[in-house]
């Protein structure tokens, strides 16, 4: 099973910051702080960000690409 299939099956097409933190085995606050830094990793994760109103989500398919290194 591919990363994208597994993540989509577990979280759906969009991931909240809490779900992304759980996937990365980090705390939600620690992930928020990490995403504010100017690093290549944070830029690639922030590129998947989608804001719906005041809520922030991350596209699961694009997160899978980042995690697979593509």
Secondary structure by P-SEA (a helix, b strand, c coil): ccaaaaaaacccccccaaaaaaaacccaaaaaaaaacccaaaaaaaaaccccccbbbbcaaaaaaaaacc
